[in-house]
Amino acid sequence: MDKASKIYVAGHTGLLGSALLKLLKLEGYLKIVTRNHAELDLTRQEMVEAFFKTEQPEYVFLCAGLTGGIIANKTYPATFLHANIAIQDNVFEASLKYNVRNLVFYGSSCAYPKNCSQPIKEEYLLTGEIEQTSEAYAIAKIAGIIACRSSNRQYKANRFIALIPNTMYGPNDNFDTNSSHVIPALIRKFHEAKVKKENNVILWGSGNPRREFIYSEDVADASVFAMKNAERLQNTHYNIGTGIDCTIKELAKIIAEIVGFEGKIEWDITKPDGASRKLLDSSGFLNLGWKPSTALIEGLRHTYKYFMNQY
Ligand SMILES: NC(=O)c1ccc[n+]([C@@H]2O[C@H](COP(=O)([O-])OP(=O)(O)OC[C@H]3O[C@@H](n4cnc5c(N)ncnc54)[C@H](OP(=O)(O)O)[C@@H]3O)[C@@H](O)[C@H]2O)c1
């Protein structure tokens, strides 16, 4: 991938796509192509085909997808399955047809079995039962990971790269109460409690589960690194994490401090905790020479600043 290469960032308005667009522009890439959802619905095969035929991108970052938290996944499983399968299938097919050199696809840590050993190694994929609440989304992601691997094997070229970032956060995240992930949800909750001068905030579960979070700009950096090093990659998926996790209690305390919420944090233990730990073993990717550069506290400060400017 050089500065004059034609690069399509699919889903450039989202959390990861916007971080990638920012990075590619910063690094001086000159021919970046984007379309927003209204201009190009990637679930529509004929639209995707026409777009690739006209634009002929050489490199594709497939950041478009339907994402959401537990409530959204539980309420709309069929939509999550259909939209993600359709988007990836249409983009994969058009990329093959119009000779895209390399494409980066993003899986998800929920594709791994719910009770696997920690840290989670790449080879644990398809070795056990997956978490029920995000089953439909996870199956779509598994299909995408296997599609990349199968396509590379069948066409004898390591063209499609599958990365599995752990939970991302950062500017342009979704702060909607019903569909957000834990970090934007906590930022919003603590911020609103502070503004309303509330004495306490009640959070779901025990706060004891451990989670690994990665700043979106670090995942963008890992994606560009993967594209530049495509020839060194094996035909498999790669975990992308920081290697550091924390409890939800620790996370809540840090966010409350950044936001300036001084009340009490209470835990509603009648609500489910989910898996006790979800830490990725990212040593395969780290050994290639990439490393994340944003500490959690620093990334959270940037994210809160974005939230304050935006809302
Ligand atoms: N967030 C995470 O923690 C995480 C972790 C691991 C993997 N991933 C994966 O990484 C990728 C990027 O995630 P993200 O968090 O950046 O997602 P996001 O913030 O939800 O952004 C998704 C992007 O896709 C676009 N999009 C959705 N449906 C579309 C369609 N039918 N046609 C065209 N564009 C469409 C969205 O546009 P609109 O908003 O206009 O619909 C948005 O620009 C996804 O594949 C996700 O599954 C995410």
The ligand as an SDF file (V2000), in Angstrom:
LIG
                    3D

 48 52  0  0  0  0  0  0  0  0999 V2000
  -16.7060   -1.6810   18.6130 N   0  0  0  0  0  0  0  0  0  0  0  0
  -16.0670   -2.7470   19.0330 C   0  0  0  0  0  0  0  0  0  0  0  0
  -15.7750   -2.8830   20.2190 O   0  0  0  0  0  0  0  0  0  0  0  0
  -15.6440   -3.8220   18.0610 C   0  0  0  0  0  0  0  0  0  0  0  0
  -14.8330   -4.8700   18.5350 C   0  0  0  0  0  0  0  0  0  0  0  0
  -14.4430   -5.8500   17.6470 C   0  0  0  0  0  0  0  0  0  0  0  0
  -14.8280   -5.7900   16.3170 C   0  0  0  0  0  0  0  0  0  0  0  0
  -15.6310   -4.7800   15.8860 N   0  0  0  0  0  0  0  0  0  0  0  0
  -15.9760   -4.7560   14.4630 C   0  0  0  0  0  0  0  0  0  0  0  0
  -15.2440   -3.7170   13.8390 O   0  0  0  0  0  0  0  0  0  0  0  0
  -16.0230   -3.1090   12.7990 C   0  0  0  0  0  0  0  0  0  0  0  0
  -16.1570   -1.6180   13.0910 C   0  0  0  0  0  0  0  0  0  0  0  0
  -16.8070   -1.4640   14.3540 O   0  0  0  0  0  0  0  0  0  0  0  0
  -17.2580   -0.0450   14.8930 P   0  0  0  0  0  0  0  0  0  0  0  0
  -17.3880   -0.1740   16.3720 O   0  0  0  0  0  0  0  0  0  0  0  0
  -16.4050    1.0260   14.3030 O   0  0  0  0  0  0  0  0  0  0  0  0
  -18.7250    0.0640   14.3040 O   0  0  0  0  0  0  0  0  0  0  0  0
  -19.6950    1.3500   14.2730 P   0  0  0  0  0  0  0  0  0  0  0  0
  -19.1260    2.4640   15.0600 O   0  0  0  0  0  0  0  0  0  0  0  0
  -21.0330    0.8410   14.6060 O   0  0  0  0  0  0  0  0  0  0  0  0
  -19.6310    1.7920   12.7360 O   0  0  0  0  0  0  0  0  0  0  0  0
  -20.1740    0.9830   11.7540 C   0  0  0  0  0  0  0  0  0  0  0  0
  -20.1300    1.7180   10.4420 C   0  0  0  0  0  0  0  0  0  0  0  0
  -20.7560    0.8890    9.4530 O   0  0  0  0  0  0  0  0  0  0  0  0
  -21.7350    1.6680    8.7640 C   0  0  0  0  0  0  0  0  0  0  0  0
  -22.8010    0.7890    8.2890 N   0  0  0  0  0  0  0  0  0  0  0  0
  -23.6160   -0.0090    9.0140 C   0  0  0  0  0  0  0  0  0  0  0  0
  -24.4580   -0.6700    8.2210 N   0  0  0  0  0  0  0  0  0  0  0  0
  -24.1690   -0.2870    6.9530 C   0  0  0  0  0  0  0  0  0  0  0  0
  -24.7080   -0.6250    5.6710 C   0  0  0  0  0  0  0  0  0  0  0  0
  -25.7210   -1.4900    5.5470 N   0  0  0  0  0  0  0  0  0  0  0  0
  -24.1710   -0.0250    4.5910 N   0  0  0  0  0  0  0  0  0  0  0  0
  -23.1670    0.8730    4.6960 C   0  0  0  0  0  0  0  0  0  0  0  0
  -22.6070    1.2120    5.8620 N   0  0  0  0  0  0  0  0  0  0  0  0
  -23.1060    0.6470    6.9870 C   0  0  0  0  0  0  0  0  0  0  0  0
  -22.2150    2.6500    9.7990 C   0  0  0  0  0  0  0  0  0  0  0  0
  -22.8830    3.7410    9.2030 O   0  0  0  0  0  0  0  0  0  0  0  0
  -24.2640    4.2590    9.8760 P   0  0  0  0  0  0  0  0  0  0  0  0
  -23.9080    4.5580   11.3140 O   0  0  0  0  0  0  0  0  0  0  0  0
  -24.6280    5.4350    9.0850 O   0  0  0  0  0  0  0  0  0  0  0  0
  -25.2330    3.1060    9.7740 O   0  0  0  0  0  0  0  0  0  0  0  0
  -20.8820    3.0430   10.4350 C   0  0  0  0  0  0  0  0  0  0  0  0
  -20.2010    3.9600    9.6290 O   0  0  0  0  0  0  0  0  0  0  0  0
  -17.3540   -3.8560   12.7830 C   0  0  0  0  0  0  0  0  0  0  0  0
  -17.2950   -4.9040   11.8550 O   0  0  0  0  0  0  0  0  0  0  0  0
  -17.4400   -4.4600   14.1780 C   0  0  0  0  0  0  0  0  0  0  0  0
  -18.2170   -5.6150   14.1920 O   0  0  0  0  0  0  0  0  0  0  0  0
  -16.0350   -3.7870   16.7210 C   0  0  0  0  0  0  0  0  0  0  0  0
  1  2  1  0
  2  3  2  0
  2  4  1  0
  4  5  1  0
  4 48  2  0
  5  6  2  0
  6  7  1  0
  7  8  2  0
  8  9  1  0
  8 48  1  0
  9 10  1  0
  9 46  1  0
 10 11  1  0
 11 12  1  0
 11 44  1  0
 12 13  1  0
 13 14  1  0
 14 15  2  0
 14 16  1  0
 14 17  1  0
 17 18  1  0
 18 19  2  0
 18 20  1  0
 18 21  1  0
 21 22  1  0
 22 23  1  0
 23 24  1  0
 23 42  1  0
 24 25  1  0
 25 26  1  0
 25 36  1  0
 26 27  1  0
 26 35  1  0
 27 28  2  0
 28 29  1  0
 29 30  1  0
 29 35  2  0
 30 31  1  0
 30 32  2  0
 32 33  1  0
 33 34  2  0
 34 35  1  0
 36 37  1  0
 36 42  1  0
 37 38  1  0
 38 39  2  0
 38 40  1  0
 38 41  1  0
 42 43  1  0
 44 45  1  0
 44 46  1  0
 46 47  1  0
M  CHG  2   8   1  16  -1
M  END
$$$$
